[in-house]
Amino acid sequence: MATTFGQDLIAAMDEAAAHAQGKGAVARIHTIEVPDVRAIREQLGLSQQAFASAYRIPLATLKGWEQGRRQPDATASAYLSVIAVLPEAARAALLAG
């Protein structure tokens, strides 16, 4: 017999409550390594405007990251890590695309 949406919802809430209490199965924990955006930009000797323009990052987004109002998501963090290690290759890839 198939379960109803209500039964599925109750089961999910029971699992969430057990997890919050430290009971039940171990949940996966994903940790995102967030690079220091300001340090990357300063190491490259670029202003916020120049960095944002060179790597196609909205200026407001860059400012939010640097001021701690926002955090880069996993994809943006990976992109920033590439910029930190291979800044010229990242620029060249953007120009080629």
DSSP file (Angstrom, degrees, kcal/mol; ACC not computed):
  #  RESIDUE AA STRUCTURE BP1 BP2  ACC     N-H-->O    O-->H-N    N-H-->O    O-->H-N    TCO  KAPPA ALPHA  PHI   PSI    X-CA   Y-CA   Z-CA
    1    1 A M              0   0    0      0, 0.0     2,-0.1     0, 0.0     0, 0.0   0.000 360.0 360.0 360.0 133.4    0.0    0.0    0.0
    2    2 A A        -     0   0    0      1,-0.1     2,-0.2     0, 0.0     0, 0.0  -0.422 360.0-119.7 -74.8 147.7    1.4    3.4   -1.0
    3    3 A T        -     0   0    0     -2,-0.1     2,-0.2     1,-0.1    -1,-0.1  -0.516  25.5-120.9 -84.0 157.4    1.9    6.1    1.7
    4    4 A T     >  -     0   0    0     -2,-0.2     4,-2.3     1,-0.1     5,-0.2  -0.490  25.0-107.3 -91.1 166.2    0.1    9.3    1.6
    5    5 A F  H  > S+     0   0    0      1,-0.2     4,-2.6     2,-0.2     5,-0.2   0.902 120.8  54.9 -58.6 -41.3    1.7   12.7    1.4
    6    6 A G  H  > S+     0   0    0      2,-0.2     4,-2.3     1,-0.2    -1,-0.2   0.894 107.7  48.5 -61.1 -41.6    0.7   13.3    5.0
    7    7 A Q  H  > S+     0   0    0      2,-0.2     4,-2.4     1,-0.2    -1,-0.2   0.906 111.9  49.5 -66.1 -41.2    2.4   10.1    6.2
    8    8 A D  H  X S+     0   0    0     -4,-2.3     4,-2.3     2,-0.2    -2,-0.2   0.903 111.0  50.1 -62.5 -40.9    5.5   11.0    4.3
    9    9 A L  H  X S+     0   0    0     -4,-2.6     4,-2.3     2,-0.2    -2,-0.2   0.909 110.6  48.5 -65.3 -43.3    5.5   14.5    5.8
   10   10 A I  H  X S+     0   0    0     -4,-2.3     4,-2.3     2,-0.2    -1,-0.2   0.909 111.6  50.2 -63.6 -42.0    5.1   13.1    9.4
   11   11 A A  H  X S+     0   0    0     -4,-2.4     4,-2.1     1,-0.2    -2,-0.2   0.905 110.8  49.4 -63.1 -41.1    7.9   10.7    8.8
   12   12 A A  H  X S+     0   0    0     -4,-2.3     4,-2.3     1,-0.2    -2,-0.2   0.893 111.0  49.4 -65.4 -39.9   10.2   13.5    7.5
   13   13 A M  H  X S+     0   0    0     -4,-2.3     4,-2.6     2,-0.2    -2,-0.2   0.878 109.1  52.4 -67.5 -37.1    9.4   15.7   10.5
   14   14 A D  H  X S+     0   0    0     -4,-2.3     4,-2.3     2,-0.2    -2,-0.2   0.914 110.7  48.0 -62.5 -42.5   10.1   12.8   12.9
   15   15 A E  H  X S+     0   0    0     -4,-2.1     4,-2.4     2,-0.2    -2,-0.2   0.909 112.0  49.3 -63.8 -42.2   13.5   12.3   11.2
   16   16 A A  H  X S+     0   0    0     -4,-2.3     4,-2.4     2,-0.2    -2,-0.2   0.910 111.6  48.5 -64.5 -42.5   14.2   16.0   11.4
   17   17 A A  H  X S+     0   0    0     -4,-2.6     4,-1.5     2,-0.2    -1,-0.2   0.911 111.7  49.6 -64.6 -42.0   13.3   16.1   15.1
   18   18 A A  H  <>S+     0   0    0     -4,-2.3     5,-3.3     1,-0.2     4,-0.2   0.908 111.2  49.6 -62.5 -42.0   15.5   13.1   15.8
   19   19 A H  H ><5S+     0   0    0     -4,-2.4     3,-1.6     1,-0.2    -2,-0.2   0.923 108.4  52.5 -62.8 -44.2   18.4   14.7   14.0
   20   20 A A  H 3<5S+     0   0    0     -4,-2.4    -1,-0.2     1,-0.3    -2,-0.2   0.800 110.1  49.5 -62.3 -29.2   18.0   18.0   15.9
   21   21 A Q  T 3<5S-     0   0    0     -4,-1.5    -1,-0.3    -5,-0.2    -2,-0.2   0.394 121.5-108.2 -90.2   2.3   18.1   16.0   19.2
   22   22 A G  T < 5S+     0   0    0     -3,-1.6    -3,-0.2     1,-0.3     2,-0.2   0.669  82.8 116.6  80.6  16.7   21.2   14.1   18.1
   23   23 A K      < +     0   0    0     -5,-3.3    -1,-0.3    -6,-0.2    -2,-0.1  -0.570  47.0  35.4-107.4 173.1   19.4   10.9   17.5
   24   24 A G  S    S-     0   0    0     -2,-0.2     3,-0.1    -3,-0.1    -9,-0.0  -0.204 100.6 -14.5  81.8-172.1   18.8    8.8   14.5
   25   25 A A  S    S-     0   0    0      1,-0.1     2,-0.3    -2,-0.0    -3,-0.1  -0.264  76.6 -99.6 -66.6 150.2   21.1    8.2   11.5
   26   26 A V        -     0   0    0      1,-0.0     2,-0.2    -4,-0.0    -1,-0.1  -0.556  38.7-139.6 -72.6 129.1   24.1   10.4   10.9
   27   27 A A        -     0   0    0     -2,-0.3     2,-0.3     1,-0.1    -1,-0.0  -0.526  22.9-100.6 -85.7 156.2   23.3   13.1    8.3
   28   28 A R        -     0   0    0     -2,-0.2     2,-0.5     2,-0.0    -1,-0.1  -0.562  32.8-152.9 -73.7 138.8   25.8   14.1    5.7
   29   29 A I        -     0   0    0     -2,-0.3     2,-0.6    -3,-0.0    -3,-0.0  -0.972   5.4-161.8-117.0 124.2   27.6   17.3    6.5
   30   30 A H        -     0   0    0     -2,-0.5     2,-0.5     2,-0.0    -2,-0.0  -0.918   4.1-164.7-107.4 123.8   28.9   19.3    3.6
   31   31 A T        -     0   0    0     -2,-0.6     2,-0.6     2,-0.0    -2,-0.0  -0.929   5.2-154.9-110.4 127.8   31.6   21.9    4.3
   32   32 A I        -     0   0    0     -2,-0.5     2,-0.7     2,-0.0    -2,-0.0  -0.894  12.9-138.3-103.9 122.7   32.3   24.6    1.8
   33   33 A E        -     0   0    0     -2,-0.6    -2,-0.0    41,-0.1     0, 0.0  -0.710  20.6-156.0 -78.5 113.6   35.8   26.1    1.9
   34   34 A V        -     0   0    0     -2,-0.7    40,-0.1    46,-0.0    43,-0.0  -0.834   8.8-140.1 -98.4 115.0   35.2   29.8    1.4
   35   35 A P        -     0   0    0      0, 0.0     2,-1.2     0, 0.0     3,-0.1  -0.286  26.5-102.0 -68.9 157.3   38.3   31.6    0.0
   36   36 A D     >  -     0   0    0      1,-0.2     4,-2.1     2,-0.1     5,-0.2  -0.699  38.3-169.8 -80.3  98.5   39.3   35.1    1.3
   37   37 A V  H  > S+     0   0    0     -2,-1.2     4,-2.5     1,-0.2     5,-0.2   0.903  81.7  50.3 -61.7 -45.6   37.9   37.1   -1.6
   38   38 A R  H  > S+     0   0    0      1,-0.2     4,-3.0     2,-0.2     5,-0.2   0.911 110.0  51.0 -61.6 -42.3   39.5   40.4   -0.6
   39   39 A A  H  > S+     0   0    0      2,-0.2     4,-2.4     1,-0.2    -1,-0.2   0.902 110.4  49.5 -63.1 -40.8   43.0   38.7   -0.2
   40   40 A I  H  X S+     0   0    0     -4,-2.1     4,-1.5     2,-0.2    -2,-0.2   0.948 113.9  45.5 -61.6 -48.4   42.7   37.1   -3.7
   41   41 A R  H  <>S+     0   0    0     -4,-2.5     5,-2.0     1,-0.2     4,-0.4   0.918 114.8  46.9 -62.9 -44.8   41.8   40.5   -5.2
   42   42 A E  H ><5S+     0   0    0     -4,-3.0     3,-1.0     1,-0.2    -1,-0.2   0.863 107.2  57.1 -67.9 -35.4   44.5   42.4   -3.4
   43   43 A Q  H 3<5S+     0   0    0     -4,-2.4    -1,-0.2     1,-0.3    -2,-0.2   0.845 107.9  48.7 -62.4 -32.5   47.1   39.8   -4.2
   44   44 A L  T 3<5S-     0   0    0     -4,-1.5    -1,-0.3    -3,-0.2    -2,-0.2   0.540 112.6-124.6 -83.2  -7.1   46.3   40.4   -7.9
   45   45 A G  T < 5 +     0   0    0     -3,-1.0     2,-0.3    -4,-0.4    -3,-0.2   0.827  61.9 140.6  69.9  32.4   46.5   44.2   -7.3
   46   46 A L      < -     0   0    0     -5,-2.0    -1,-0.2     1,-0.0    -2,-0.1  -0.831  51.0-126.1-111.5 145.8   43.0   44.9   -8.6
   47   47 A S     >  -     0   0    0     -2,-0.3     4,-2.7     1,-0.1     5,-0.3  -0.318  37.8-103.1 -71.5 167.8   40.4   47.3   -7.5
   48   48 A Q  H  > S+     0   0    0      1,-0.2     4,-2.8     2,-0.2     5,-0.2   0.932 124.1  49.4 -58.4 -44.7   36.9   45.9   -6.7
   49   49 A Q  H  > S+     0   0    0      1,-0.2     4,-2.3     2,-0.2    -1,-0.2   0.923 112.9  45.8 -61.5 -45.8   35.7   47.3  -10.0
   50   50 A A  H  > S+     0   0    0      2,-0.2     4,-2.8     1,-0.2    -1,-0.2   0.905 114.7  47.4 -66.5 -41.6   38.6   45.8  -12.0
   51   51 A F  H  X S+     0   0    0     -4,-2.7     4,-2.2     2,-0.2     6,-0.2   0.941 113.2  48.3 -64.2 -47.7   38.3   42.4  -10.4
   52   52 A A  H  <>S+     0   0    0     -4,-2.8     5,-2.3    -5,-0.3     4,-0.4   0.908 115.8  44.4 -59.4 -43.1   34.6   42.2  -10.8
   53   53 A S  H ><5S+     0   0    0     -4,-2.3     3,-0.8    -5,-0.2    -2,-0.2   0.929 112.4  50.7 -68.3 -45.7   34.9   43.2  -14.5
   54   54 A A  H 3<5S+     0   0    0     -4,-2.8    -2,-0.2     1,-0.2    -1,-0.2   0.852 121.7  32.2 -62.2 -36.0   37.8   40.9  -15.2
   55   55 A Y  T 3<5S-     0   0    0     -4,-2.2    -1,-0.2    -5,-0.2    -2,-0.2   0.224 108.2-116.7-111.5  13.7   36.1   37.8  -13.8
   56   56 A R  T < 5 +     0   0    0     -3,-0.8    -3,-0.2    -4,-0.4    -4,-0.1   0.892  62.7 146.3  54.9  47.0   32.5   38.7  -14.6
   57   57 A I      < -     0   0    0     -5,-2.3    -1,-0.2    -6,-0.2    -2,-0.1  -0.959  57.5-108.6-110.5 127.8   31.4   38.9  -11.0
   58   58 A P     >  -     0   0    0      0, 0.0     4,-2.4     0, 0.0     3,-0.4  -0.326  24.7-130.8 -56.1 134.3   28.7   41.5  -10.3
   59   59 A L  H  > S+     0   0    0      1,-0.3     4,-2.7     2,-0.2     5,-0.2   0.880 106.9  53.4 -56.5 -42.1   30.3   44.3   -8.3
   60   60 A A  H  > S+     0   0    0      1,-0.2     4,-2.2     2,-0.2    -1,-0.3   0.874 108.8  50.2 -62.5 -36.8   27.5   44.3   -5.7
   61   61 A T  H  > S+     0   0    0     -3,-0.4     4,-2.2     2,-0.2    -2,-0.2   0.936 110.8  48.7 -65.7 -46.9   28.1   40.5   -5.2
   62   62 A L  H  X S+     0   0    0     -4,-2.4     4,-2.6     1,-0.2    -2,-0.2   0.926 111.9  48.8 -58.9 -46.4   31.8   41.0   -4.8
   63   63 A K  H  X S+     0   0    0     -4,-2.7     4,-2.3     1,-0.2     6,-0.3   0.901 109.4  53.0 -61.5 -40.9   31.3   43.9   -2.3
   64   64 A G  H  <>S+     0   0    0     -4,-2.2     6,-1.7    -5,-0.2     5,-1.5   0.898 110.8  47.0 -61.5 -40.9   28.8   41.7   -0.3
   65   65 A W  H ><5S+     0   0    0     -4,-2.2     3,-1.0     1,-0.2    -2,-0.2   0.939 113.9  47.0 -64.5 -47.2   31.4   38.9   -0.1
   66   66 A E  H 3<5S+     0   0    0     -4,-2.6    -2,-0.2     1,-0.3    -1,-0.2   0.839 113.5  47.8 -66.9 -32.7   34.2   41.2    1.0
   67   67 A Q  T 3<5S-     0   0    0     -4,-2.3    -1,-0.3    -5,-0.2    -2,-0.2   0.454 112.0-118.3 -88.6  -0.4   32.1   43.0    3.6
   68   68 A G  T < 5S+     0   0    0     -3,-1.0    -3,-0.2    -4,-0.4    -4,-0.1   0.578  83.1 117.5  77.9   9.1   30.8   39.7    5.0
   69   69 A R  S   <S+     0   0    0     -5,-1.5     2,-0.3    -6,-0.3    -4,-0.2   0.778  82.7  21.3 -76.3 -25.7   27.1   40.4    4.2
   70   70 A R  S    S-     0   0    0     -6,-1.7    -2,-0.2    -9,-0.1    -1,-0.1  -0.923  70.0-141.0-137.8 160.3   27.1   37.3    1.9
   71   71 A Q        -     0   0    0     -2,-0.3     2,-0.1    -3,-0.1    -6,-0.1  -0.968  29.5-109.9-121.9 140.2   29.1   34.1    1.4
   72   72 A P        -     0   0    0      0, 0.0     2,-0.0     0, 0.0   -11,-0.0  -0.424  35.0-125.3 -64.2 142.1   30.0   32.6   -1.9
   73   73 A D     >  -     0   0    0     -2,-0.1     4,-2.7     1,-0.1     5,-0.2  -0.147  38.4 -84.8 -75.6-177.2   28.1   29.4   -2.7
   74   74 A A  H  > S+     0   0    0      1,-0.2     4,-2.1     2,-0.2     5,-0.1   0.886 129.3  47.7 -60.6 -41.7   30.0   26.2   -3.5
   75   75 A T  H  > S+     0   0    0      2,-0.2     4,-2.3     1,-0.2    -1,-0.2   0.931 114.1  45.7 -66.8 -45.9   30.2   27.0   -7.2
   76   76 A A  H  > S+     0   0    0      1,-0.2     4,-2.7     2,-0.2    -2,-0.2   0.883 111.2  53.9 -65.0 -38.0   31.4   30.6   -6.6
   77   77 A S  H  X S+     0   0    0     -4,-2.7     4,-2.0     2,-0.2    -1,-0.2   0.909 109.3  48.1 -62.1 -41.9   33.9   29.3   -4.0
   78   78 A A  H  X S+     0   0    0     -4,-2.1     4,-2.0    -5,-0.2    -2,-0.2   0.919 111.7  50.0 -64.1 -43.0   35.4   26.9   -6.5
   79   79 A Y  H  X S+     0   0    0     -4,-2.3     4,-2.4     1,-0.2    -2,-0.2   0.916 110.1  50.1 -61.4 -44.0   35.6   29.7   -9.2
   80   80 A L  H  X S+     0   0    0     -4,-2.7     4,-2.3     1,-0.2    -1,-0.2   0.865 107.8  53.9 -63.7 -35.8   37.4   31.9   -6.7
   81   81 A S  H  X S+     0   0    0     -4,-2.0     4,-1.6     2,-0.2    -1,-0.2   0.890 108.6  49.2 -65.1 -38.8   39.8   29.1   -5.9
   82   82 A V  H  X S+     0   0    0     -4,-2.0     4,-3.7     2,-0.2    -2,-0.2   0.924 110.3  50.8 -64.5 -44.3   40.6   28.8   -9.6
   83   83 A I  H  < S+     0   0    0     -4,-2.4    -2,-0.2     1,-0.2    -1,-0.2   0.903 108.2  53.4 -59.5 -41.3   41.1   32.6   -9.8
   84   84 A A  H  < S+     0   0    0     -4,-2.3    -1,-0.2     1,-0.2    -2,-0.2   0.870 121.2  30.0 -62.2 -38.0   43.5   32.5   -6.8
   85   85 A V  H  < S+     0   0    0     -4,-1.6    -2,-0.2     1,-0.2    -1,-0.2   0.848 136.6  22.1 -91.3 -38.8   45.7   29.7   -8.4
   86   86 A L     X  +     0   0    0     -4,-3.7     4,-2.4    -5,-0.2     5,-0.2  -0.510  66.8 156.8-129.9  63.8   45.3   30.5  -12.1
   87   87 A P  H  > S+     0   0    0      0, 0.0     4,-2.0     0, 0.0     5,-0.1   0.893  78.0  45.0 -62.0 -41.0   44.2   34.1  -12.5
   88   88 A E  H  > S+     0   0    0      2,-0.2     4,-2.8     1,-0.2     5,-0.2   0.897 113.1  50.6 -70.9 -38.1   45.5   34.5  -16.1
   89   89 A A  H  > S+     0   0    0      2,-0.2     4,-2.4     1,-0.2    -1,-0.2   0.891 109.4  51.8 -65.2 -38.3   44.0   31.2  -17.2
   90   90 A A  H  X S+     0   0    0     -4,-2.4     4,-1.8     2,-0.2    -2,-0.2   0.926 112.2  45.8 -64.0 -44.1   40.7   32.1  -15.7
   91   91 A R  H  X S+     0   0    0     -4,-2.0     4,-2.3    -5,-0.2    -2,-0.2   0.925 112.4  50.8 -63.1 -44.3   40.7   35.4  -17.6
   92   92 A A  H  X S+     0   0    0     -4,-2.8     4,-2.1     1,-0.2    -2,-0.2   0.892 108.3  52.4 -62.2 -39.4   41.8   33.8  -20.9
   93   93 A A  H  X S+     0   0    0     -4,-2.4     4,-1.3     1,-0.2    -1,-0.2   0.891 110.0  48.6 -63.8 -38.8   39.0   31.2  -20.5
   94   94 A L  H  < S+     0   0    0     -4,-1.8    -2,-0.2     1,-0.2    -1,-0.2   0.887 111.8  48.9 -68.5 -37.9   36.4   34.0  -20.1
   95   95 A L  H  < S+     0   0    0     -4,-2.3    -2,-0.2     1,-0.2    -1,-0.2   0.835 110.4  51.5 -69.7 -31.6   37.8   35.9  -23.1
   96   96 A A  H  <        0   0    0     -4,-2.1    -1,-0.2     1,-0.2    -2,-0.2   0.779 360.0 360.0 -74.6 -26.6   37.7   32.7  -25.3
   97   97 A G     <        0   0    0     -4,-1.3    -1,-0.2    -5,-0.2    -2,-0.2   0.467 360.0 360.0 -83.5 360.0   34.1   32.0  -24.4
